[in-house]
Amino acid sequence: MASQLSSPGMGIDIRPYVCGGLAAMFAETITFPMDTAKTRLQIQGKEVKYRGAFHTIFTVFREEGMTSLYKGLCPALLRQAVYGTIKYGLYDTAKVVYLSVNPKSKDSNLMNIFCAVIAGSVSSAIATPTDVVKVRMQARSAHSRGSLLAVFLDIARKEGCAGLFRGMMPTAQRSGVVAGVQLPVYDYCRHKIARSKMLPEGAVTNLTASVIAGFTACAVSNPIDVIKTRIMVQRRYLNQRSGDEKQIYRSSLDCCRKTVKAEGFSALYKGFFPAFGRMGPWNVIFFLVYEQFKCAV
């Protein structure tokens, strides 16, 4: 199996790509309702309808049904098939390429951060259209029907290609930050815990490292995630403003400034608990499944 998933001629092992994509899709499916709660919390303004992650999930379930909690799952899985596959595979490939170009260099935390930021930014930029469709579908109520293809075509027809890549810069920035923290922190914690023999090596060590990596990545990236989400759903707000077609947010910095001015600094951490409530279990599920897949292939 390993020989089938590697390319000796090119010197590229594609197993991390395959394992990363499959593990990411699996983790996404399990934790998706929490992601829906995070999105709903991030886009609400001063008028508070949802109070916390579990209240959001309960309210959406009661008013719109179970299917609304999973609205946007198809583009989310499509995104992970693209984003997750490239991100985790490119991270390993970038380290191999870096060490081959600089044979005297050693595997270091700085190198891991650099490779992770590149992998996260590139993969996220490529997968932006699927993220835009996912966020638009999650932001809709149960009365706003639309399949993956219908929402995709609606954005393309009304907003053009630029609409599908709305929020690409904050998305790439957030993913670069998340990957730049998540992957190196996971590697660092896993190796440190294993060396210290504080915990038994294997699943327990991987689980502990993944929780630490998830919390750290979430704390650093949440403000960027709020900005990204608000820019992506911008047309929804424009449609609510009768006759005013002026763009609300001109850039990431403009969105940050207006959000803080209108709602305070704490608005940048809206959805933090559901974000960590999702990213924590997401990391645990992903890294445990990822390690198992790597061993299997």
Residue, then its C-alpha position, 0 to 999 in steps of 0.5 A: m500500500a505504501s508503494q502505491l501511495s508514493s512517487p519515488g521518481m519524483g521524491i514526493d510521498i503522497r500518503p500525507y495528502v491522502c491521509g490528511g484529506l480523509a482525516a479532515m473530512f471525517a473530523e469535519t463531519i463529526t464537529f460540523p454543528m459546532d461550526t454552524a453555531k460559531t458562524r451564527l454567533q459571529i455574524q450577529g450584531k448588537e441584536v443578540k438572538y443567540r447566547g452561546a454555542f449550545h443555546t445557538i445549536f438548541t435554537v437552530f434545532r428548535e426553529e429550523g430543524m436538524t438539517s439546518l445544523y448541517k447546512g453547508l456540510c457538502p461544501a465543507l467536505l469539498r473544502q476539506a477534500v481540497y484544503g485538508t489534502i493540500k495543507y497537511g500534505l504540503y506541510d510534509t512536502a515543504k519540510v522535505v524540500y527545505l531540508s533537501v535544499n538546505p542539507k545542513s539544516k536541522d528540523s527546527n520549530l522555526m522551519n516547521i512554522f514557516c512550512a506550516v504557514i505556507a501550507g495553510s495559506v496556499s491551500s486555503a486560498i485555493a479552497t476559498p470558493t468552497d468556504v464562501v459557499k459553506v458560510r453563505m449556506q450556514a448563515r441562511s435560515a431554514h426558509s432559504r433553500g438552496s443546494l451546493l450547486a444552486v448557491f455556487l451558481d447564484i454567487a457566480r451570477k450575481e457577484g461574478c468570480a470575485g464573489l466566489f473569492r470574497g474574503m480570500m485574503p483574511t481566509a488565507q491569513r487565518s489559515g496561515v496563522v492556524a497552520g503556523v500554530q496548530l501543526p508546529v505546536y502539535d509536533y512540538c508537544r507530541h515530541k516533548i511529551a513522548r521524550s519526558k515520558m509523562l504520558p504513555e506514548g501513542a493515543v494519549t500523547n497524541l490526544t494531549a498534543s492535539v488539544i493544546a494545539g487546538f486551543t492555541a490555534c483558536a486563541v490566535s486565529n479567532p479575530i481573523d475568523v470573525i473578520k473573514t466570516r463577516i466579509m464572506v456574508q457581506r451581500r446578506y447584509l447589503n440586501q437588508r439595507s434598502g437602496d444602499e449598495k455601498q460596500i460595508y467592509r472595504s478590506s480586512l482592516d476596515c472590517c476590524r475597525k468598524t467591528v471594534k468601533a460598533e461592538g467593542f474589542s470583545a466582538l473579535y472573539k465572538g464565537f470563540f467557545p464554539a470555535f474551540g468547542r469545534m477546533g478542540p474535538w476537531n483536532v483530537i479526531f483529526f490527529l488520531v485518525y490521521e496517525q491511524f491512517k498513516c500507520a495503515v498505509 
